[in-house]
Amino acid sequence: MVDTMGMDPARIERLRSPDRLEYFHPDRIWEVLKPASHCTLVDIGAGVGFLTLPFAERFPQAKAYGCDILEGMVSLLHKDAVERDLKNVEVLLMAPNAIALPDDSADFIVMGQLHHELDAPEPLMVECKRLLKPAGVVAIIDWADADNGKSPPVGRRVPVAVMQGQLEDAGFSNIETHDVYDYHTFMTGKA
Ligand SMILES: C[S@@+](CC[C@H](N)C(=O)[O-])C[C@H]1O[C@@H](n2cnc3c(N)ncnc32)[C@H](O)[C@@H]1O
């Protein structure tokens, strides 16, 4: 049976592990995206908030939506945001390819270590295009397609060309990869 609460303690511990900061520090993302202080960011597949919470802390005047398909994840993220008194965080339980926000809501969308979990990424890319303001930016950061000791095995990782094709098909332009992380592909596209 699918665990819709997503409360696997080992997984949650892995997502919260400070070790991740050594090779997947969120600050590297903001250095590339250069968000304006009052921007809106949507974090899809936010989990327990590895990207949402540091973004909200670093940009207190911005708005951060943390979205996930698992109730357990969004409730842990909400609890943590309240405990840290982050009033600029809103959590949304989403359907697999649909987020309950209007068109043109976001300046940035981030997806951290989500892409390889998607059965059908294409409809989610189209949803990203809908949610982004004109010239808004989607950032996909997922395990590199390489035998590097951390990425999942072949078949569970997404080649750069595949990711790029999905963004192009959804109507994104200016697609770039950023050589920032040792173990992750970091790709951006403009809406
Ligand atoms: C590996 S975790 C990464 C979480 C977070 N981005 C991080 O880096 O810590 C992937 C997350 O994506 C969520 N997820 C899986 N499929 C999804 C989908 N189709 N739409 C949104 N979230 C999804 C999972 O519930 C999980 O919380």
The ligand as a Gaussian input file, in Angstrom:
#p B3LYP/6-31G(d) Opt

LIG

0 1
 C       14.105000      12.864000      -2.529000
 S       12.827000      13.833000      -1.858000
 C       13.575000      15.445000      -1.975000
 C       12.935000      16.429000      -1.056000
 C       13.584000      17.810000      -1.049000
 N       13.473000      18.480000      -2.324000
 C       15.024000      17.709000      -0.627000
 O       15.906000      17.915000      -1.450000
 O       15.241000      17.401000       0.544000
 C       11.601000      13.879000      -3.131000
 C       10.282000      14.458000      -2.672000
 O        9.457000      14.595000      -3.820000
 C        8.140000      14.201000      -3.479000
 N        7.492000      13.790000      -4.727000
 C        7.583000      12.609000      -5.379000
 N        6.856000      12.648000      -6.507000
 C        6.300000      13.877000      -6.578000
 C        5.445000      14.525000      -7.516000
 N        5.016000      13.925000      -8.606000
 N        5.089000      15.799000      -7.279000
 C        5.536000      16.442000      -6.163000
 N        6.321000      15.881000      -5.231000
 C        6.699000      14.607000      -5.440000
 C        8.315000      13.112000      -2.459000
 O        7.161000      12.978000      -1.658000
 C        9.520000      13.604000      -1.668000
 O        9.139000      14.402000      -0.577000

